[in-house]
Amino acid sequence: MEEQGIRDTVTRFYSRFYFEEQLDVEVLRGVRRGSAFSVLLVEIDGFDAFGARHGESAIEGLLLHIAEIARDRLRSADRLFRFGDHGFAAILPETPKASAAIPAEGIREAVSQADPSELVPEAPGARVTVTVTVVGFPDDGEDAGALLSKLASHHETD
């Protein structure tokens, strides 16, 4: 597969397209091994308003900083992907849903406590928060489509 389709052009993290491929692979692994895994969806709250107020360069900087915060709270085996305009998804292999709540809360808390001038130098004083949704295999679905639907339903209700 070409590097272009695997990497997001802004953050250089894995792309949504590659996330969906890897989710299928992880489901197959989970079925074969009888093991659980979890998916985190990290979404920037008020993303559209932030973008309208501060501009594209601030958005790009914000995405990069939040991705680094997330990466710092995940294990080396966990994979981080750009997921739409508003955030990131992570696949946490061999991690039951209850255990995935720990890094999820760590990401949420670290972003909310980050120094705004460090998080977004282009927008001093801007407060940023994220919502982190956790779904688990097989608890929330036994195939990739079911897990994506569960993520989407949380997104719509949060």
N, C-alpha and C positions, 0 to 999 in steps of 0.2 A: 504494500500500500504506500502511496506517496506521502511524504511528510506533510504536504499542504493539507490533506484531508484529516490528518491526525491532530494537528496543532491549531489552536485558535490564533489568529493573526495579531490580536492586541496583547494577550497575556502570555502567549507561547505555551500555555497549559494545553492539555488534551482537549479536543473539540467535543461538541455535543454528539456529532456523528460517531466519533470513536467511543464515546461513553455508551451509546446504545449497542455497539458491537461488543464491547467489553462486558456489559450487563448480561447479554446473551451467553457469553462465555462463562461468566460467574454463576449463572443459573445452572448451566450444564454441569459445572464443577460441583455445585452444591447438591444437585440431584445424585451425581455419581458417588460422591463421598458421604452423602447424608449430613452435610454440614450447613450451618447457618452463615449468612453474611448480611451486612447492612448497607444501606445507601443513605447518605446525608444530602439534603438540598439546602444550600446556604443562599438566601436571597437578601439583597440589600433593600431595606425598608425605605420607602420614599424615593426610589431611584429616579423616576421620571421627573419629579419636582427638583431633585438635586441636579440632574442634568440640565434642566431648563434654566436653573439659577446660576450654575457655575461653569457650564460648558463642557465640551468633549475632552479637553486635555485633563480637566479635573476628574472626569469620569474614568478615564484610562488610568490615571494615578490611583484613584480609589480602588478600582478593580485589582490592580497589582498589589496594593497594600493588603487588601482583605484576603487575596489569594495567599500571600506570604504568611499572614496570621493563621489561616487555615492549615497551610502546609506544616507550619511549626507545631501544630497540635495534633497532627496525624502521624501514624507510624510510617516507616519507609515502605512497608508492603501495601499501604493504602494508596489509592490513585485519585488524583484531583483533576476534574474536567471543567471547562467553561460550559455553563448550562444556560443558554439564552442570554438576553441582555443584562439581566438583573443579578446574576450570581454564578454559583458553582455547584457541582455535584461531586460527591466522593463515594467511591466503592471501598468498603472496609471488609476485606476477606476474613473468613473465620471469626466473625464478630457478631454475636447475637444482638438483637435490637436493644436489650437492656444495657449491654456494655457500650453500645455506640452512643448512648445518651451522655457519657462522660466527655468524649471529645466534642460532641455537639454543643454542650453547655460551655466548654472551654472556649470554643470559637466565638459563641455569642457574647460571652462575658469579656473576652479580650478585645473584641471590636468595640463594645460599649464603653470600655474603660480606656481605650486608646486616646492618646493626646491628639485632638483634632488637627493641630498644626503639623503633626508628624504623619497622621493618616492621610490628610488632604492638604498639602502645602499650598495648593492653588486656591483653597477656600478656607482661610483661617477662621476658626470659631465654629465651623460646621460640625454638628453632632451627627454621628452615623451609628445606626444600629442594624442588626441583621436578624432575620428569622431563620431558624434551622429546623428543618423537618427531618425526622428519622423514620425510615421504613425498613423492615427486615424480611429476609427470606428464611424460612417459608411462612412466617407469621402473617405477613401482609399480602402475600401472593406467591404463587408457585411457578410463575413465569415472568419474563421481562415486561410484558404488556400489563399484567396485573400490578406489578410494582410501580410502573410509570403512571398508571391510572390512580393508584393510591397517592403518589406524590402530587399529581394534578388536583386531586380532591382536597388535599390539605392546602394547596396553594390557593384554591378558590374560596376556602372557608376561613383562612387566616387573614 
